[in-house]
Amino acid sequence: MQSFIQETFQGEFGLLSDKFSIRELPVSLASACAEQFVANPGVYVFWKAGQVVKVGRHLTNARKRALEHIRCNTGGCMAALLEDESAYITLLSLKNPSDRHWAAAVEIFLEQKLNPLVRSARLG
């Protein structure tokens, strides 16, 4: 699934891909990750066993926002991802926070292409 997400992103935003740092993390370890850029603006994609669960973005800290979905149990299914060893989060983090406008475009595109189980209400 990770390669499919990256291929989908690259197919549309390949010329801008150097603006992003892409990381795949098990959901259970995401809060402890100290890698560069993971706390930057960007897009997050929750997935497990070939199914995209949720796509979203945050214009300040995408990892923080993504983990709020776990705490709030968005869609009635997100909290279970914390204990699911097959659950991952792909973070497409912007290297430069001033490029945050690209996060909105990437989120809309990926939500339309990846057809997540839990859809964003703001995108209709």
MMTF fields as JSON, N, C-alpha, C and O atoms, coordinates in Angstrom:
{
  "mmtfVersion": "1.0.0",
  "mmtfProducer": "UNKNOWN",
  "numBonds": 495,
  "numAtoms": 496,
  "numGroups": 124,
  "numChains": 1,
  "numModels": 1,
  "chainsPerModel": [1],
  "groupsPerChain": [124],
  "chainIdList": ["A"],
  "bondAtomList": [4, 2, 8, 6, 12, 10, 16, 14, 20, 18, 24, 22, 28, 26, 32, 30, 36, 34, 40, 38, 44, 42, 48, 46, 52, 50, 56, 54, 60, 58, 64, 62, 68, 66, 72, 70, 76, 74, 80, 78, 84, 82, 88, 86, 92, 90, 96, 94, 100, 98, 104, 102, 108, 106, 112, 110, 116, 114, 120, 118, 124, 122, 128, 126, 132, 130, 136, 134, 140, 138, 144, 142, 148, 146, 152, 150, 156, 154, 160, 158, 164, 162, 168, 166, 172, 170, 176, 174, 180, 178, 184, 182, 188, 186, 192, 190, 196, 194, 200, 198, 204, 202, 208, 206, 212, 210, 216, 214, 220, 218, 224, 222, 228, 226, 232, 230, 236, 234, 240, 238, 244, 242, 248, 246, 252, 250, 256, 254, 260, 258, 264, 262, 268, 266, 272, 270, 276, 274, 280, 278, 284, 282, 288, 286, 292, 290, 296, 294, 300, 298, 304, 302, 308, 306, 312, 310, 316, 314, 320, 318, 324, 322, 328, 326, 332, 330, 336, 334, 340, 338, 344, 342, 348, 346, 352, 350, 356, 354, 360, 358, 364, 362, 368, 366, 372, 370, 376, 374, 380, 378, 384, 382, 388, 386, 392, 390, 396, 394, 400, 398, 404, 402, 408, 406, 412, 410, 416, 414, 420, 418, 424, 422, 428, 426, 432, 430, 436, 434, 440, 438, 444, 442, 448, 446, 452, 450, 456, 454, 460, 458, 464, 462, 468, 466, 472, 470, 476, 474, 480, 478, 484, 482, 488, 486, 492, 490],
  "bondOrderList": [1, 1, 1, 1, 1, 1, 1, 1, 1, 1, 1, 1, 1, 1, 1, 1, 1, 1, 1, 1, 1, 1, 1, 1, 1, 1, 1, 1, 1, 1, 1, 1, 1, 1, 1, 1, 1, 1, 1, 1, 1, 1, 1, 1, 1, 1, 1, 1, 1, 1, 1, 1, 1, 1, 1, 1, 1, 1, 1, 1, 1, 1, 1, 1, 1, 1, 1, 1, 1, 1, 1, 1, 1, 1, 1, 1, 1, 1, 1, 1, 1, 1, 1, 1, 1, 1, 1, 1, 1, 1, 1, 1, 1, 1, 1, 1, 1, 1, 1, 1, 1, 1, 1, 1, 1, 1, 1, 1, 1, 1, 1, 1, 1, 1, 1, 1, 1, 1, 1, 1, 1, 1, 1],
  "groupList": [{"groupName": "MET", "atomNameList": ["N", "CA", "C", "O"], "elementList": ["N", "C", "C", "O"], "formalChargeList": [0, 0, 0, 0], "bondAtomList": [1, 0, 2, 1, 3, 2], "bondOrderList": [1, 1, 2], "singleLetterCode": "M", "chemCompType": "L-PEPTIDE LINKING"}, {"groupName": "GLN", "atomNameList": ["N", "CA", "C", "O"], "elementList": ["N", "C", "C", "O"], "formalChargeList": [0, 0, 0, 0], "bondAtomList": [1, 0, 2, 1, 3, 2], "bondOrderList": [1, 1, 2], "singleLetterCode": "Q", "chemCompType": "L-PEPTIDE LINKING"}, {"groupName": "SER", "atomNameList": ["N", "CA", "C", "O"], "elementList": ["N", "C", "C", "O"], "formalChargeList": [0, 0, 0, 0], "bondAtomList": [1, 0, 2, 1, 3, 2], "bondOrderList": [1, 1, 2], "singleLetterCode": "S", "chemCompType": "L-PEPTIDE LINKING"}, {"groupName": "PHE", "atomNameList": ["N", "CA", "C", "O"], "elementList": ["N", "C", "C", "O"], "formalChargeList": [0, 0, 0, 0], "bondAtomList": [1, 0, 2, 1, 3, 2], "bondOrderList": [1, 1, 2], "singleLetterCode": "F", "chemCompType": "L-PEPTIDE LINKING"}, {"groupName": "ILE", "atomNameList": ["N", "CA", "C", "O"], "elementList": ["N", "C", "C", "O"], "formalChargeList": [0, 0, 0, 0], "bondAtomList": [1, 0, 2, 1, 3, 2], "bondOrderList": [1, 1, 2], "singleLetterCode": "I", "chemCompType": "L-PEPTIDE LINKING"}, {"groupName": "GLU", "atomNameList": ["N", "CA", "C", "O"], "elementList": ["N", "C", "C", "O"], "formalChargeList": [0, 0, 0, 0], "bondAtomList": [1, 0, 2, 1, 3, 2], "bondOrderList": [1, 1, 2], "singleLetterCode": "E", "chemCompType": "L-PEPTIDE LINKING"}, {"groupName": "THR", "atomNameList": ["N", "CA", "C", "O"], "elementList": ["N", "C", "C", "O"], "formalChargeList": [0, 0, 0, 0], "bondAtomList": [1, 0, 2, 1, 3, 2], "bondOrderList": [1, 1, 2], "singleLetterCode": "T", "chemCompType": "L-PEPTIDE LINKING"}, {"groupName": "GLY", "atomNameList": ["N", "CA", "C", "O"], "elementList": ["N", "C", "C", "O"], "formalChargeList": [0, 0, 0, 0], "bondAtomList": [1, 0, 2, 1, 3, 2], "bondOrderList": [1, 1, 2], "singleLetterCode": "G", "chemCompType": "PEPTIDE LINKING"}, {"groupName": "LEU", "atomNameList": ["N", "CA", "C", "O"], "elementList": ["N", "C", "C", "O"], "formalChargeList": [0, 0, 0, 0], "bondAtomList": [1, 0, 2, 1, 3, 2], "bondOrderList": [1, 1, 2], "singleLetterCode": "L", "chemCompType": "L-PEPTIDE LINKING"}, {"groupName": "ASP", "atomNameList": ["N", "CA", "C", "O"], "elementList": ["N", "C", "C", "O"], "formalChargeList": [0, 0, 0, 0], "bondAtomList": [1, 0, 2, 1, 3, 2], "bondOrderList": [1, 1, 2], "singleLetterCode": "D", "chemCompType": "L-PEPTIDE LINKING"}, {"groupName": "LYS", "atomNameList": ["N", "CA", "C", "O"], "elementList": ["N", "C", "C", "O"], "formalChargeList": [0, 0, 0, 0], "bondAtomList": [1, 0, 2, 1, 3, 2], "bondOrderList": [1, 1, 2], "singleLetterCode": "K", "chemCompType": "L-PEPTIDE LINKING"}, {"groupName": "ARG", "atomNameList": ["N", "CA", "C", "O"], "elementList": ["N", "C", "C", "O"], "formalChargeList": [0, 0, 0, 0], "bondAtomList": [1, 0, 2, 1, 3, 2], "bondOrderList": [1, 1, 2], "singleLetterCode": "R", "chemCompType": "L-PEPTIDE LINKING"}, {"groupName": "PRO", "atomNameList": ["N", "CA", "C", "O"], "elementList": ["N", "C", "C", "O"], "formalChargeList": [0, 0, 0, 0], "bondAtomList": [1, 0, 2, 1, 3, 2], "bondOrderList": [1, 1, 2], "singleLetterCode": "P", "chemCompType": "L-PEPTIDE LINKING"}, {"groupName": "VAL", "atomNameList": ["N", "CA", "C", "O"], "elementList": ["N", "C", "C", "O"], "formalChargeList": [0, 0, 0, 0], "bondAtomList": [1, 0, 2, 1, 3, 2], "bondOrderList": [1, 1, 2], "singleLetterCode": "V", "chemCompType": "L-PEPTIDE LINKING"}, {"groupName": "ALA", "atomNameList": ["N", "CA", "C", "O"], "elementList": ["N", "C", "C", "O"], "formalChargeList": [0, 0, 0, 0], "bondAtomList": [1, 0, 2, 1, 3, 2], "bondOrderList": [1, 1, 2], "singleLetterCode": "A", "chemCompType": "L-PEPTIDE LINKING"}, {"groupName": "CYS", "atomNameList": ["N", "CA", "C", "O"], "elementList": ["N", "C", "C", "O"], "formalChargeList": [0, 0, 0, 0], "bondAtomList": [1, 0, 2, 1, 3, 2], "bondOrderList": [1, 1, 2], "singleLetterCode": "C", "chemCompType": "L-PEPTIDE LINKING"}, {"groupName": "ASN", "atomNameList": ["N", "CA", "C", "O"], "elementList": ["N", "C", "C", "O"], "formalChargeList": [0, 0, 0, 0], "bondAtomList": [1, 0, 2, 1, 3, 2], "bondOrderList": [1, 1, 2], "singleLetterCode": "N", "chemCompType": "L-PEPTIDE LINKING"}, {"groupName": "TYR", "atomNameList": ["N", "CA", "C", "O"], "elementList": ["N", "C", "C", "O"], "formalChargeList": [0, 0, 0, 0], "bondAtomList": [1, 0, 2, 1, 3, 2], "bondOrderList": [1, 1, 2], "singleLetterCode": "Y", "chemCompType": "L-PEPTIDE LINKING"}, {"groupName": "TRP", "atomNameList": ["N", "CA", "C", "O"], "elementList": ["N", "C", "C", "O"], "formalChargeList": [0, 0, 0, 0], "bondAtomList": [1, 0, 2, 1, 3, 2], "bondOrderList": [1, 1, 2], "singleLetterCode": "W", "chemCompType": "L-PEPTIDE LINKING"}, {"groupName": "HIS", "atomNameList": ["N", "CA", "C", "O"], "elementList": ["N", "C", "C", "O"], "formalChargeList": [0, 0, 0, 0], "bondAtomList": [1, 0, 2, 1, 3, 2], "bondOrderList": [1, 1, 2], "singleLetterCode": "H", "chemCompType": "L-PEPTIDE LINKING"}],
  "groupTypeList": [0, 1, 2, 3, 4, 1, 5, 6, 3, 1, 7, 5, 3, 7, 8, 8, 2, 9, 10, 3, 2, 4, 11, 5, 8, 12, 13, 2, 8, 14, 2, 14, 15, 14, 5, 1, 3, 13, 14, 16, 12, 7, 13, 17, 13, 3, 18, 10, 14, 7, 1, 13, 13, 10, 13, 7, 11, 19, 8, 6, 16, 14, 11, 10, 11, 14, 8, 5, 19, 4, 11, 15, 16, 6, 7, 7, 15, 0, 14, 14, 8, 8, 5, 9, 5, 2, 14, 17, 4, 6, 8, 8, 2, 8, 10, 16, 12, 2, 9, 11, 19, 18, 14, 14, 14, 13, 5, 4, 3, 8, 5, 1, 10, 8, 16, 12, 8, 13, 11, 2, 14, 11, 8, 7],
  "groupIdList": [1, 2, 3, 4, 5, 6, 7, 8, 9, 10, 11, 12, 13, 14, 15, 16, 17, 18, 19, 20, 21, 22, 23, 24, 25, 26, 27, 28, 29, 30, 31, 32, 33, 34, 35, 36, 37, 38, 39, 40, 41, 42, 43, 44, 45, 46, 47, 48, 49, 50, 51, 52, 53, 54, 55, 56, 57, 58, 59, 60, 61, 62, 63, 64, 65, 66, 67, 68, 69, 70, 71, 72, 73, 74, 75, 76, 77, 78, 79, 80, 81, 82, 83, 84, 85, 86, 87, 88, 89, 90, 91, 92, 93, 94, 95, 96, 97, 98, 99, 100, 101, 102, 103, 104, 105, 106, 107, 108, 109, 110, 111, 112, 113, 114, 115, 116, 117, 118, 119, 120, 121, 122, 123, 124],
  "secStructList": [7, 2, 2, 2, 2, 2, 2, 2, 2, 2, 2, 2, 2, 4, 4, 4, 4, 4, 4, 3, 3, 3, 3, 3, 3, 3, 4, 4, 4, 4, 4, 4, 7, 7, 7, 6, 6, 6, 6, 1, 1, 3, 3, 3, 3, 3, 3, 3, 6, 6, 3, 3, 3, 3, 3, 3, 3, 3, 1, 1, 7, 2, 2, 2, 2, 2, 2, 2, 2, 2, 2, 2, 6, 4, 4, 4, 6, 1, 4, 4, 4, 4, 4, 7, 6, 6, 3, 3, 3, 3, 3, 3, 3, 3, 1, 1, 4, 4, 4, 6, 2, 2, 2, 2, 2, 2, 2, 2, 2, 2, 2, 2, 2, 2, 7, 7, 1, 5, 7, 7, 4, 4, 4, 7],
  "xCoordList": [0.827, 0.0, 0.874, 0.564, 1.975, 2.868, 3.326, 3.274, 3.773, 4.254, 3.12, 3.344, 1.897, 0.755, 0.472, 0.19, 0.546, 0.328, 1.401, 1.095, 2.644, 3.74, 3.623, 3.857, 3.268, 3.106, 1.974, 2.094, 0.882, -0.249, 0.169, -0.136, 0.864, 1.376, 2.345, 2.209, 3.312, 4.329, 3.712, 4.161, 2.68, 2.051, 1.457, 1.447, 0.971, 0.345, 1.274, 1.234, 2.104, 2.912, 4.413, 5.201, 4.804, 6.209, 7.174, 8.255, 6.792, 7.676, 7.856, 8.816, 6.936, 7.001, 7.458, 7.533, 7.759, 8.038, 9.236, 9.314, 10.17, 11.328, 10.945, 11.749, 9.757, 9.27, 8.788, 8.594, 8.597, 8.026, 9.035, 9.938, 8.863, 9.558, 8.481, 7.494, 8.652, 7.63, 8.139, 9.217, 7.337, 7.674, 6.505, 5.346, 6.81, 5.816, 6.127, 7.247, 5.12, 5.315, 4.187, 3.033, 4.5, 3.408, 2.635, 3.247, 1.322, 0.519, 0.948, 0.992, 1.263, 1.634, 2.92, 3.148, 3.761, 5.035, 5.071, 6.07, 4.029, 4.031, 4.254, 4.951, 3.683, 3.811, 5.235, 5.622, 6.016, 7.383, 8.424, 9.598, 8.026, 8.975, 9.589, 8.877, 10.91, 11.621, 12.327, 13.212, 11.941, 12.58, 12.298, 11.268, 13.233, 13.103, 11.84, 11.518, 11.149, 9.975, 8.647, 7.606, 8.617, 7.341, 6.349, 5.145, 6.831, 5.938, 5.683, 5.31, 5.882, 5.668, 4.271, 3.564, 3.871, 2.62, 2.693, 3.774, 1.549, 1.546, 0.264, -0.771, 0.361, -0.774, -0.474, 0.67, -1.515, -1.371, -2.354, -3.468, -1.92, -2.756, -2.658, -1.591, -3.763, -3.845, -4.246, -5.13, -3.601, -3.955, -3.594, -2.754, -4.259, -3.964, -4.466, -5.491, -3.76, -4.166, -4.773, -5.827, -4.107, -4.561, -5.736, -6.234, -6.2, -7.339, -6.891, -6.306, -7.168, -6.924, -8.064, -9.236, -7.713, -8.712, -9.074, -10.254, -8.075, -8.335, -7.223, -6.046, -7.608, -6.67, -6.999, -8.169, -5.982, -6.207, -4.957, -3.922, -5.077, -3.935, -3.998, -5.041, -2.86, -2.81, -1.78, -0.731, -2.085, -1.217, -0.134, 0.649, -0.081, 0.963, 1.754, 2.98, 1.037, 1.692, 0.794, -0.146, 1.087, 0.239, 0.24, -0.797, 1.372, 1.404, 0.506, -0.243, 0.573, -0.255, -1.736, -2.501, -2.131, -3.534, -3.931, -5.022, -3.074, -3.374, -3.636, -4.583, -2.805, -2.96, -4.203, -4.71, -4.695, -5.956, -7.117, -8.077, -7.043, -8.083, -8.125, -9.196, -6.976, -6.914, -7.599, -8.454, -7.203, -7.757, -9.274, -9.991, -9.758, -11.19, -11.993, -13.219, -11.305, -11.933, -12.811, -13.968, -12.252, -12.937, -13.511, -12.846, -14.74, -15.405, -15.74, -16.199, -15.513, -15.796, -14.848, -15.095, -13.747, -12.82, -11.351, -10.486, -11.062, -9.661, -8.917, -7.732, -9.556, -8.87, -8.317, -7.261, -9.005, -8.561, -7.242, -6.544, -6.897, -5.657, -4.424, -3.374, -4.547, -3.414, -2.931, -1.737, -3.843, -3.501, -3.332, -2.991, -3.566, -3.518, -2.107, -1.674, -1.401, -0.025, 0.075, 1.156, -1.027, -1.003, -1.321, -1.344, -1.565, -1.953, -0.728, 0.155, -0.7, 0.397, -0.15, -1.314, 0.727, 0.439, 1.562, 2.741, 1.19, 2.155, 2.043, 0.966, 3.158, 3.204, 3.926, 5.069, 3.262, 3.866, 4.074, 3.216, 5.224, 5.507, 6.258, 7.192, 5.841, 6.546, 7.847, 7.878, 8.901, 10.202, 10.229, 10.839, 9.572, 9.52, 8.079, 7.2, 7.824, 6.451, 5.761, 4.531, 6.514, 5.885, 5.254, 4.53, 5.525, 4.9, 3.593, 3.114, 3.015, 1.841, 0.653, -0.184, 0.563, -0.567, -0.604, -1.672, 0.537, 0.557, -0.124, -0.629, -0.147, -0.803, -2.283, -2.823, -2.942, -4.367, -4.604, -5.53, -3.789, -3.946, -3.692, -4.432, -2.644, -2.312, -3.412, -3.789, -3.929, -5.004, -6.23, -6.759, -6.671, -7.863, -7.622, -8.48, -6.474, -6.162, -6.139, -6.756, -5.422, -5.311, -6.653, -6.95, -7.457, -8.778, -9.612, -10.292, -9.563, -10.335, -9.793, -10.569, -8.487, -7.873, -7.843, -7.965, -7.68, -7.49, -8.789, -8.81, -9.863, -11.181, -11.129, -11.391, -10.794, -10.665, -11.996, -13.067, -11.899, -13.053, -13.747, -14.973, -12.979, -13.511, -13.212, -12.057, -14.247, -14.082, -14.101, -14.676, -13.47, -13.451, -14.764, -15.173, -15.411, -16.697, -16.516, -17.418, -15.372, -15.201, -15.059, -15.23, -14.75, -14.574, -15.848, -15.886, -16.87, -18.169, -18.316, -19.373],
  "yCoordList": [-1.189, 0.0, 1.257, 2.236, 1.219, 2.379, 2.78, 3.959, 1.82, 2.169, 2.707, 3.586, 2.19, 2.698, 4.159, 4.971, 4.49, 5.869, 6.772, 7.84, 6.346, 7.145, 7.28, 8.362, 6.211, 6.271, 7.209, 7.961, 7.166, 8.046, 9.501, 10.357, 9.774, 11.123, 11.563, 12.656, 10.718, 11.054, 11.303, 12.176, 10.527, 10.673, 12.056, 12.555, 12.668, 13.99, 15.13, 16.21, 14.899, 15.965, 15.702, 16.257, 14.873, 14.492, 15.662, 15.611, 16.713, 17.871, 18.615, 19.366, 18.402, 19.064, 18.125, 18.531, 16.888, 15.878, 16.222, 15.762, 17.019, 17.386, 18.332, 18.554, 18.883, 19.736, 18.9, 19.433, 17.598, 16.712, 15.691, 15.277, 15.301, 14.16, 13.113, 13.4, 11.92, 10.886, 9.821, 9.255, 9.562, 8.569, 7.622, 8.037, 6.388, 5.368, 4.913, 4.5, 4.994, 4.637, 3.726, 3.943, 2.711, 1.981, 2.964, 3.792, 2.887, 3.81, 3.787, 4.829, 2.612, 2.477, 3.22, 3.513, 3.529, 4.203, 5.655, 6.343, 6.117, 7.451, 8.57, 9.538, 8.459, 9.557, 9.702, 10.79, 8.64, 8.685, 9.018, 9.197, 9.101, 9.349, 10.739, 11.728, 10.805, 12.076, 12.427, 13.282, 11.773, 12.041, 13.458, 14.048, 13.988, 15.34, 15.459, 14.55, 16.545, 16.948, 16.313, 16.787, 15.266, 14.598, 15.503, 15.249, 16.552, 17.47, 18.748, 19.777, 18.682, 19.825, 19.77, 18.774, 20.833, 20.776, 19.645, 19.292, 19.089, 18.045, 17.246, 17.669, 16.084, 15.188, 13.866, 13.41, 13.255, 11.936, 10.977, 11.351, 9.74, 8.672, 7.483, 6.886, 7.14, 5.932, 4.786, 4.94, 3.638, 2.478, 1.194, 1.171, 0.126, -1.214, -2.242, -2.038, -3.319, -4.464, -4.064, -4.569, -3.16, -2.779, -1.83, -1.537, -1.337, -0.417, 0.926, 0.984, 1.994, 3.327, 3.644, 3.535, 4.035, 4.3, 5.778, 6.121, 6.662, 8.099, 8.895, 8.56, 9.957, 10.92, 12.269, 12.623, 13.011, 14.342, 15.189, 14.745, 16.412, 17.319, 18.27, 18.459, 18.853, 19.915, 20.922, 20.554, 22.189, 23.241, 23.665, 24.569, 23.02, 23.298, 22.034, 22.015, 20.961, 19.731, 18.544, 18.21, 17.928, 16.852, 15.619, 14.975, 15.289, 14.119, 14.333, 13.434, 15.5, 15.807, 15.671, 15.063, 16.227, 16.146, 14.707, 14.28, 13.97, 12.567, 11.785, 11.001, 11.994, 11.259, 11.682, 10.911, 12.88, 13.302, 12.434, 12.221, 11.936, 11.04, 9.737, 9.162, 9.274, 8.068, 8.339, 7.573, 9.443, 9.803, 10.021, 9.615, 10.648, 10.963, 9.828, 9.897, 8.801, 7.655, 8.099, 7.694, 8.918, 9.408, 8.247, 7.237, 8.41, 7.385, 6.115, 5.135, 6.132, 4.965, 3.805, 2.696, 4.059, 2.955, 3.318, 2.445, 4.589, 5.008, 4.562, 4.241, 4.529, 4.139, 2.722, 2.434, 1.849, 0.461, 0.342, -0.664, 1.347, 1.296, 1.301, 0.782, 1.878, 1.945, 0.556, 0.355, -0.391, -1.759, -2.722, -3.889, -2.246, -3.085, -3.041, -2.001, -4.163, -4.215, -4.018, -3.728, -4.17, -3.966, -2.523, -2.192, -1.662, -0.277, 0.628, 0.596, 1.427, 2.361, 3.745, 3.925, 4.702, 6.06, 6.497, 6.365, 7.011, 7.607, 9.11, 9.686, 9.737, 11.187, 11.793, 11.44, 12.691, 13.46, 14.857, 15.73, 15.053, 16.279, 17.265, 16.902, 18.511, 19.552, 19.897, 20.058, 20.01, 20.35, 21.805, 22.141, 22.661, 24.088, 24.452, 24.39, 24.825, 25.137, 26.213, 26.252, 27.075, 28.118, 27.553, 28.262, 26.291, 25.623, 24.933, 24.075, 25.286, 24.592, 24.544, 23.648, 25.479, 25.475, 24.194, 23.788, 23.565, 22.323, 21.188, 20.254, 21.25, 20.198, 20.1, 18.998, 21.227, 21.206, 20.544, 19.746, 20.862, 20.273, 18.763, 17.991, 18.353, 16.926, 16.16, 15.066, 16.724, 16.058, 15.831, 14.721, 16.856, 16.727, 15.671, 14.82, 15.718, 14.756, 13.326, 12.433, 13.11, 11.746, 11.228, 10.044, 12.08, 11.625, 11.142, 10.12, 11.866, 11.471, 10.186, 9.337, 10.039, 8.877, 7.621, 6.514, 7.777, 6.619, 6.106, 5.011, 6.873, 6.446, 5.854, 4.665, 6.674, 6.153, 5.7, 6.16, 4.804, 4.314, 5.453, 5.551, 6.31, 7.467, 8.706, 9.106, 9.291, 10.432, 11.737, 11.821, 12.744, 14.07, 14.784, 14.853, 15.305, 15.991, 17.273, 17.658, 17.925, 19.202, 19.033, 19.992, 17.827, 17.621, 17.117, 16.927, 16.904, 16.502, 15.053, 14.623],
  "zCoordList": [0.0, 0.0, 0.0, -0.678, 0.771, 0.836, -0.561, -0.912, -1.361, -2.699, -3.562, -4.394, -3.377, -4.133, -3.769, -4.649, -2.496, -2.055, -2.656, -3.186, -2.573, -3.138, -4.648, -5.186, -5.338, -6.79, -7.184, -8.152, -6.442, -6.714, -6.52, -7.351, -5.426, -5.152, -6.252, -6.8, -6.571, -7.576, -8.953, -9.696, -9.28, -10.582, -10.799, -11.925, -9.759, -9.875, -9.453, -10.042, -8.447, -7.86, -7.979, -7.213, -8.919, -9.059, -9.124, -8.537, -9.83, -9.959, -8.636, -8.465, -7.711, -6.406, -5.296, -4.136, -5.633, -4.609, -3.736, -2.597, -4.24, -3.411, -2.275, -1.37, -2.302, -1.211, -0.016, 1.077, -0.224, 0.785, 1.279, 0.552, 2.516, 3.101, 3.359, 4.037, 2.837, 2.977, 3.943, 3.76, 4.977, 5.996, 6.201, 6.188, 6.384, 6.736, 8.156, 8.457, 9.025, 10.429, 10.893, 10.525, 11.693, 12.334, 13.215, 13.891, 13.219, 14.007, 15.465, 16.119, 15.974, 17.39, 17.742, 18.916, 16.769, 17.03, 16.555, 16.765, 15.938, 15.32, 16.327, 16.023, 17.508, 18.479, 18.997, 19.424, 18.97, 19.491, 18.423, 18.748, 17.187, 16.099, 16.223, 16.397, 16.132, 16.232, 14.929, 14.915, 13.833, 12.553, 12.091, 12.418, 11.325, 10.805, 9.95, 9.186, 10.077, 9.3, 9.717, 9.262, 10.556, 10.848, 11.574, 11.534, 12.235, 12.943, 12.138, 12.703, 10.837, 9.954, 9.341, 9.495, 8.649, 7.885, 6.862, 6.391, 6.527, 5.517, 5.495, 6.009, 4.886, 4.669, 5.349, 5.374, 5.901, 6.515, 5.872, 5.506, 5.743, 5.197, 6.139, 6.284, 6.775, 7.595, 6.683, 5.84, 6.847, 6.03, 6.757, 7.657, 6.333, 6.856, 5.857, 5.206, 5.742, 4.923, 3.577, 3.19, 2.875, 1.546, 1.499, 0.412, 2.638, 2.689, 3.264, 4.346, 2.538, 3.078, 4.03, 3.67, 5.243, 6.276, 6.321, 6.395, 6.277, 6.431, 5.78, 5.909, 5.078, 4.508, 5.129, 5.271, 5.494, 6.041, 5.928, 5.431, 6.396, 6.348, 7.531, 8.157, 7.809, 8.811, 8.339, 7.811, 8.531, 8.023, 9.007, 8.716, 10.17, 11.151, 11.498, 11.387, 11.927, 12.377, 11.991, 12.712, 10.875, 10.357, 11.265, 11.426, 11.851, 12.737, 13.949, 14.33, 14.551, 15.719, 15.369, 16.118, 14.251, 13.843, 13.56, 13.938, 12.912, 12.613, 13.892, 13.961, 14.896, 16.147, 16.926, 17.741, 16.69, 17.309, 16.825, 17.566, 15.6, 15.086, 15.882, 16.076, 16.339, 17.166, 18.505, 18.949, 19.136, 20.447, 20.387, 21.301, 19.336, 19.213, 18.574, 18.494, 18.129, 17.462, 16.286, 16.17, 15.441, 14.249, 13.456, 13.229, 13.045, 12.245, 13.007, 12.42, 14.306, 15.122, 14.901, 15.376, 14.172, 13.882, 14.059, 13.987, 14.288, 14.314, 15.573, 15.484, 16.727, 17.965, 17.871, 18.434, 17.179, 17.045, 16.278, 16.408, 15.487, 14.721, 15.618, 15.237, 16.795, 17.714, 18.127, 18.349, 18.231, 18.646, 17.467, 17.663, 16.266, 15.074, 14.473, 13.977, 14.519, 14.017, 12.51, 11.998, 11.799, 10.35, 9.961, 8.775, 10.95, 10.688, 10.6, 11.457, 9.552, 9.308, 9.01, 8.651, 9.171, 8.742, 7.822, 8.153, 6.677, 5.768, 5.943, 5.792, 6.26, 6.427, 5.233, 4.942, 4.556, 3.479, 4.047, 3.918, 4.675, 5.418, 4.552, 3.836, 4.624, 3.885, 4.585, 5.805, 3.831, 4.408, 4.85, 5.865, 4.091, 4.411, 4.773, 3.913, 6.015, 6.435, 5.6, 5.551, 4.952, 4.131, 2.854, 2.156, 2.55, 1.399, 1.784, 1.043, 2.916, 3.468, 2.524, 2.636, 1.606, 0.667, -0.173, -0.63, -0.376, -1.148, -0.393, -1.016, 0.919, 1.705, 1.364, 1.27, 1.178, 0.845, -0.506, -0.651, -1.48, -2.809, -2.786, -3.397, -2.076, -2.002, -1.27, -1.692, -0.179, 0.557, -0.335, -0.389, -1.02, -1.876, -2.943, -3.179, -3.581, -4.627, -4.089, -4.669, -2.972, -2.435, -1.923, -2.077, -1.327, -0.866, -2.054, -1.961, -3.155, -4.336, -4.958, -5.397, -4.998, -5.652, -4.791, -5.314, -3.47, -2.596, -1.979, -1.418, -2.073, -1.594, -0.182, -0.002, 0.821, 2.194, 2.795, 2.4, 3.742, 4.486, 5.233, 5.203, 5.9, 6.627, 5.774, 5.628, 5.226, 4.333, 5.113, 6.198, 4.55, 5.145, 4.827, 3.668, 5.84, 5.656, 4.826, 4.081, 4.95, 4.248, 2.737, 1.983, 2.301, 0.853, 0.187, -1.028, 0.97, 0.424, 0.124, -0.338]
}
